[in-house]
Amino acid sequence: MIRFERAGLAYDGSEPVLHDVELSIGEGELCLVVGATGTGKSTLLGAINGLVPHFTGGTLTGRVTVAGRDTAHHPPREYADLVGVVGQDPVAGFVTDTVEEELAYGMEQLALDPAVMRTRVEETLDLLGLAGLRHRGLHELSGGQQQRVAIAAALTTHPRVLVLDEPTSALDPTGAEDVLAAIVRLVHDLGITVVLAEHRLERVLQYADRLLHLPGDGTVHDGDPATLMAAATVAPPVVHLGRLAGWTPLPLSVRDARRHGSGLRTRLPEQPRTPHHDSHATTAPVLTAEDVIVRHGPVVAVRGASLTLHAGEVVALMGRNGSGKSSLLWALQGTGRRDGGRIRVRGTDPKTVTAAAARRLCGLVPQTATDLLYLDTVAAELAQADRDAGRATAGRARAILDAVAPGIADDHHPRDLSAGQQLALVLAVQLTADPGVLLLDEPTRGLDYHAKDGLRHTVAALAATGTAVIVATHDVEFATTIADRVVVMAEGEIVADGPAPAVLTASPSFAPQIAKILAPLPYLTLDQVRAAWTPAS
């Protein structure tokens, strides 16, 4: 179905992103593309329907064909009936106003019969749990809901090949499982070929028939997932645990690891030697919210939410897509809607002060970090941040950026940076004002494991200086490593609020892989296992 014959891609003045790639992907295969940020995953996916290099530029060598069509001779529009594509940013691909219209748009361009279109729209709405949103405006949806709509719009044309670039990055754990189950069903029932790139390997690795590993030197290693994972540069917790314990073959799922795990559980102490996180309940509250209400038209996004945040505390805000997390964060920051309730940050209501003063009280990094980047160079963004913070001399923003992500050149355009670098730049912009509270909305979207580890250290360093942090996230593994406390929202209400170990293990949906594998032992992270590890004699 898909063939790469000695294919390579290089951009002017740079080393080849892909070099001498030989691949043959047949019908009905689910291929998982893995590798660190910047290794060429998105380039590989874009080459399948000719977006690379027809729209991205660069020079393609060798040959790429899909069902016999050569991308060198067929522009991307001529693959519309054959290849469905969902990019990293679903909003960038929307062309209509409502969910139902977006699902129908691709079929309209293919001139399908209206009765066929109607049937397919209904089927796909049900398949991805979108029936209740059919008449909603696309820009009224949460990030995760938008991602599901983008996948649904690609499916309605019934493509023979589906290309997905981080399809679960904005989805809650249950929503991600539903989407992946639907994709696997399409592979097995209809023989669709799926090529999928994802950073959250703990979600998708167990479903893959083949693994395409990009180590970063332009090559692509193609093979069995368990075999390639033994030496892959990126891996989920289950694989790291298997490497530590010496399990062969490496387990790719919690089920497989549980079968190996009985011996490991007998060699671990009943309690981890390192506690998860200390309580901050004795420190001074820096933020209090009482009975907060947020409405968006007829939709009540936040229903009487109350929350207290202490100095140096890190709170993970979790819940299904559309549960009200982003609306609550914007209300806490002061620039978002608030239709009721009381909020105080360091004794001040952020709604009553100027935008600059609100940033000094409470900084917010939104889901799409680039929403806050509007100048032409990194240097210009940093200089503007210093001015907005009222600093007499420049350099504070640059110092923060170098501490978070060193090596980002002043003359780079912010939108040419990787997702991790863009996040670091926005963090520097927000932290220049020295806010007492930092709010992060889905900060791990687009980040590989290494970048997430860097973000974890940044959050820990901020907490150590007394900054309180709220992280809205669907990334259970990341939440496990950073959070003192977990707050769960559902339908606009806070339904759980407690210590991270208790909340994260109370439901299988929120439990991290290590906890599932080693239960009933109370281990949550790989670091805890390493600290208590006793090798077999």
N, C-alpha and C positions, 0 to 999 in steps of 0.2 A: 504493500500500500504506500509506504513512504520509503524513499531511498535517498541516502546521501552518498555520493560517489566522489571520494577525494575532495570533499567540499571544504572551503576555507573562506573566512571573511575578515577583511582588514579595513580599518578606517585610515584615512590619510594621516601619515606621520606617526602611526602607532603600531605596536606589535599586533600580529593577527589575534583576533578574539577566538576564532576557530581555525584549526589547522589540520588539513588532511583527514577529515572525518569520514569514516566508512560506517554506514548504518543501513540496516534493512528492517523495517518494522512492518509486520504483517497485520492482516485484519483481525479485529477482536483482541488486540493486546492493550494492556494498560501499562504504559511506560512512565516511570517516575524519574524526573530529572533532578539531580541533587548537586550541590556544590555551594561554596561560600559566595557571598555577594561579590559581583564583579567578575565572575569566572566565565560568563557567557551564556547563562541559562536562557535569559530572555532573547538573546540573539539567536540561539538555536531554535527556539519556538517560533520566532518571527520569520525564520528562513523557510518554514514549512509551507506557508501560503504566499511567500514572496514579499511580505512587508519589509523584510530584510533581503536585499538592499533597496528595493524600489522606492520606499519612503524614508528609510533611515539614512540612505547614502552608504558609502563604502564600496569595496570591490569584492564581489563573490567569485571565487574560483571553483573549479570542479562543477558538479551537477547535483541539483536537488529536484526530485520528481515526486508527485503525489498522484497515484492512479495513472501513471504514465504522462502526466502533464508536467512539463519542464518549467520551473519558476523563472528561468531566464527569458522564456518566450511568452509567458502568460502573466499578466499583471494580477494583483490580489483580487480585483473584482471578478475575475474569471474563475475564482475558487469559491465563490459565495455559495454555490450549491453543493460543494464538496467538503469544505473545511469550516467549522465553527470555531471562533476565537473569542476568548474572554481574557482581557488584559489585567494588569495589576490594579489599574484604576478604573472601576466600572463606570463611574460618572462620565469619564472622558469619552466613553463609547455610546452614551445615550443620545438618541436623536429625536425622541418624542417627549410627551409631557406626562403620560400616565403609564402605569404598569401594563395594562391590557394593550394599549397602543404600541408599547415597546415590544411586546411579545409578537405582535402581528406584523411589525414593520419589515422584518427580513423576508417573511413570506410574501408580502406585497411586492417587494422588489423582484421576487422570483415568479410573480404572476400566477400564484397558486389559486385554485378555485376557492371562493369565499366559504363554502361549506367545509372544505378541508381545513381552511384557516381557523374557523370557529372551533372545530373538533380538537385541533392540535393545541389551541390556546387553552381550552378547558383541561385537556389532559396534562399539560405542562404546569398549569396553575396548581392542580392537585398534586402532581409529582413532587413539587418543591415547596408545598405548603404556602402558596401565595394567594389562594382564593379570596381570603378576607381583605387583601390589599389591592384587588384588581382595579379599582377606580381611584386609588391614591396617587397623588403627584409624586413623581420620581424623586424630586428634591425635598419631599417631606419625609422620606424614609430614613431609617438609620443606616449606617454604613453596611452592616451585615445584610439588611433587607435589600439594599441596592445590589449587593454582590449576588444574592440569590436571583434577583431579576435579570442581571446580566447573563448568568448561566442559563436561565430559562429562555431568554431571547435567542441564545445560540442554539438551544436544543429544538426549538419549534421548526427550524428549517430541515430537521432530520439529516444532519451532516453525516458523512461516512467517517470523518476524522474530527475529533474534538480536541482543541488545543487550549489548555487552561494554565494561566500564569498566577500562581498562588490563589486558588479558588476558595480556600477556607480561611484566609488571613483575617477577615473581619467577622467571622461567624462564631457564635457561641458553641460550646462543645456539642450540645445536642443537635443544633442546626448543622454543624459540620458533619456529624455522623449521618444525618438524614441526606445531605447533599451527596456525600461520598457513596452512601448505599444506593442512591438513585443512579450515580455514574457507573458503579459496578454492575448494576442491573442492566443498564444499557449495553455495557460491554458483553455480558454473558447472554442476554436475550436477543440483542440485535446485531452483535458482532461489530459494534462501533470501535474504532481505534482511538484510544485516548492517550495523549502525551501531556503530562502534567508536571509542572514545576512547583515545588512547595518547600518552605523553610521549616514548617512545623511537621517534621517527619514522624513524630509520635502519632499523628493522626492518620497518615496515609500509607506508611511503609508496608503494613501488613496486607494491603490490597494489591500491591504492585506485582505484575508478572515479570517485568524486567526493570533493571536499574541502569540509568545513564548517569555516570558520575563524571563531573567536570572538575578536575583538580586545579585548574587555573593556568595551565601551560598551553591552552588551545586545543588539547586533545579531549576525546570523549571515551571513557572506559565503559564498555557495554557488557552486561552479564547478569547472572543470578543475584538477586538482592542480598541474600545471606552471605554469599561469597564476597561481593564487593564491599559490603558493610564492614567486613573485618579490618579493612585498611582505609575506609573512607575518611575524608577530612572533616565531614560533618556527620553527626549521628544523634539519634534520640536517646533518652535515658535508658530505655530497655536494652539498647545495644551496648552502651557504656557499662551497664551492670553485667551483661554477658561477657564482655571483654575482661572485666575485673575478676569475675568468677571463673573464667576459662571455659565457658560453655561452648560446645561444638555439636551441631552447627549453631551459629548465633541465633537467638530468638528474635523475631521481628514483631511479636505481639505480646500482650500481657498474658494471654492464654498459654503460649509456648513457654514464656518465662516462668509462669507458675508451676509448670511441670518440672522444670529444672530446680525450682526455688526451695524445695523442702530441705535439702542439705545446707543451703546457704542460711536459711532461717535458724537452723540449729547452731550455727557458728557465730551468730550475732547476739550481743547482749539483749536482754528484754527491753532496755531503754537505751536510746542513743546517748553517746558520751557527750555530744555537743547539743545543747538546747536549741530549739528552732529560733526564737527571737525573744528578747526581753520585753516585759510589759512597760508601757510608758504612761500608765494610768496615773502615776504620781506626779507627772510633770504638768506644767501649766497648760490649760486649754488655749489654743490659739485660734480656733474656729468653732463656733457653735451655730447650728442651724435648727430651727424649730418650726415644724408644721409647714414646710415649704411646698408650695403648689405652683406648677407650671402648666399652662394650657397652650396648645397650638391649634387655634380654631376650635373645632368640636372635640379634639383629642386632648385628654388630660394626661400629660406625659409624666408628671410627678404629683403624687397624691399624699400630701401631709408628711413628707419625709423629715425626720429629725436626726441630727448627727453631731457628734462632738469629736474634735481632732486635737490631739496633744502635741506639744513641741517634740520634734524628733521621731514622731510616729509615722510609719508607712502603712497605709491602708489600701488594700486591693478592693476595688468596686467591681462587682461581677453581676451577671444576670443575662438573660436571653437578649437577643437582638430586639430593640424596640421597648425594652423594659424601663427606659428613662434615665440611663446613666449619663449620657452626654447632656441632656437637658438639665440634670441636677448639677453637673460640673459648671456649665455656663451660668447657672443661677448663683452658685457659690462664688464665682469669680466677679460677678456684678454686672457684666455687660450683656448677659442673656436675660430672657424673660423671667419674671417672677410675679405670679398673680396672687400670692398670699404667703404668709409666714414671715419669719424673722431670721436674719443672718448677721452675725458679727464676726469680723476678722480683726484680731487685736483690739477688740472693743468698738470697732467702726463698721457700719453697714457699707459694704463696697458699692452699693447701688447709689449712695448719696454723694460720692466723691467723683472727681474727674477720672477719665480713663487712665491717665498716667498715674494718678494716685492709687487707683484700683490695682494696677499692675504691681505696684510696690507692696500692696497688701497680699495679693494672690495672683500668681502667674499661671497661665493656662497654655498648654501645648495641645492644639486640636488634633482630631483624627488625621487630617491631611495637613502635615506640618507646613507644606509649601504655601498654605493659605496665608501665612504670616510673612512670607518672603516676597518682596515686590521690587527690589532694586537689582541692578545689573551685575554686581560683583559681591563677593563675600566681604571684601573690605568695606564697601558702602553699607552693607547690612550691619556690620559691627560698629561702624562709626555712628550710624543712626541710632543704634541701641544705646551707645554711650550718651548721646545727646538727649534721647528720650528719658534716660534715667537721671538727667540733670548733673552729669559728672563734668567737672571742670576740665579734666584732662582725659584724653582718649587712652584706650589700652585695656580697660577692664574686660570688655566683651571678648577681645582677642585672647586674653589670659585664660578666661573660662573655656573658650573653644579649644585652646591648645591642651588644657587639662583633660577635656572630655574626649577630643578626637584630634590629636596632633597631626600636623602635616598638610592641612587643607590650605591651599594657596590663596592669597588675597585676590588674585585676578580671575579666579574661577567664577563662572556664572552659577548662582545657587541652584538653578534647575538642571544643571549638568552633574550635580553631585549624586552620589548613591543615596538610597533611602536612609541609611545609617548616618551619613554625613549631613544630610538635610536635617535630620532630627537633632544632631549635635549642634548645628548652627542655630536652630530655633531655641534649643535649650539655653545656649549662650546668650541669645537675645533676651530671653525672658529672665534669666538669672542675673543679668546685669543690674536689674532694679532691686536685687536682694529681697525678694518676696519672702514673707514668713511662711507662706503656704504655696506649694507647687502642685498643680493639677495636670496630670498626663492622661490624655484620652487615646487609648489604643496605641501606645508608643512602640510596640514591637512589630507592627505591620511592616513587612518588607525587610525585617532584620534577620540575619542568620544567627546561629548559636553564639558565635564569637562576638558579634555586635551586641547581642542581648546580654552577654556576660559583662561587656563594657558598660552598658546602661545600668546593670545591677550595681556595679561598683560606684557609678556616679550617684545613684539614688542613696546608697549606703553612706557615701561621703557627705551628701547633703543632710541626711538624717543625723549624722554624727555632730553636725554644727548646729542642730536645733531646728532645721527646716522640717516642717510637716509635709508629707507627700501623700496625695491620693492618686492611685493609678487605676483607671478604668480599663479593664482588660478581659479578653476571652482566653488569654494564654495561661492555662492552668499551671504549666511547668514554670513559667516566669513568675507568676504570682507566688508560687510555693517558695521561691528563692529570696523574695524581697519583703514579703508582707508580715508585719506583726499581727495584723488584724484583717479580717475579711468581712465586707458588707455585701449582702446579696439583695438585688432588687428584682421585683416581679410586678408587672403592670403598674409601674409608677410608685410602688410602695417598697419600703425596706422590710424584708421578710426574715433576714438573719443578720446578726452583727455579733461577732465574737472572735476569740483567738484563732489565728490561721489554722493551726493543726486541727482544731475541733470542727471548724466550718468546712475545711477542704476535704475532710474524710467523712463527713456526714452524708454525702451523696456521691454515687459513682460518677456522675457527670462532672463533678468538680475535683475528684481525687486525682492526684498526679500518678504517673506510671509506677514510681517506686513504691508508693503506698499501696497500690493495687497488688503489686507483685509480692510484697513482704507482709501483707496483712495476715494475722492480726498484730504483728509487731508495729510499733508506732513510728516507723521511719518514713520521712517525706522526701528527702533529697539524697542524691548520690554522694554529696560531701559527708552527710551523716553516716552513710554506709562505709565510706572509705575510712573515716575516723575510728569506726568500731570494727574494722575488718580483721578477721583472723583466718589466714589461709589454711586450707586443709593440709594436714601433715602427710 
